[in-house]
């Protein structure tokens, strides 16, 4: 079956612009996660969604970052007024449940460059 | 807070040799899970192996095995008979609660022919 897909694969934007990153999880997976990978900070958790529960936003670095998940499937991560330090690879993952043993399967990521 | 430490920024190994990638962790939880992921130059994160803290046996998946030493809080990945395609970044991660993964800094493994 299809894996996690993300779009766009690459995004170049100017400082101050807003960007939207999209994630399409594996069909049937109820849990969806966003992570960020940057040279300085490594891999960091940003946010996760599970079904209709309120998302865990504890990893979002500032209020410029927000995410939503529509219909329990596709998710969009929005970064407003982008800054150069937002440049990173944004990875999305999904799993079939929140059980600890459940593997998180990752998408190919979106490489964001803020000029 | 949970923390993962990978002390080897880079490793170089001859093809067909076995290699051990180190991972130590710090947690106050009694129940936890440990993952290893591979990230080739293409960028995607590929799941390799999982070890639960209460699992009685060390996890194995094909050429991958996990040397889990709970008292030492270590979960080293062993790759047997390394192949050129094993060249990649390798990340150790711990599941925090039942949700977020906490990652180590990674080890860049290079397999030489």
Interface residues (C-beta under 8 A of the other chain):
Chain A: X31 X33 X35 X42 X43 X45 X48 X50 X56 X59 X89 X91 X93 X98 X99 X100 X101 X103 X104 X105 X106 X107 X108 X109 X111
Chain B: X31 X32 X33 X35 X37 X42 X43 X44 X45 X46 X47 X50 X52 X91 X93 X95 X98 X99 X100 X101 X102 X103 X104 X105 X106
